[in-house]
Amino acid sequence: MFFGGNRMGMYTILTKPLGEKDIFITRVKRPLENFIIKRYLKKVEKESER
């Protein structure tokens, strides 16, 4: 997840998943990532309307 990289001051990039199958931990965190992405896209869309 990108939170750890951001907290360490690293440059992070969030990308779409490459494969259909995920290991267990990835399946656990995927809903959280989707929530964050949707929220971010709404914020960007709202800012572009101004």
Secondary structure, DSSP 8 states (H G I E B T S, - for coil): -HHHHHHTT--------S-S---HHHHHHHHHHHHHHHHHHHHHHHHHH-
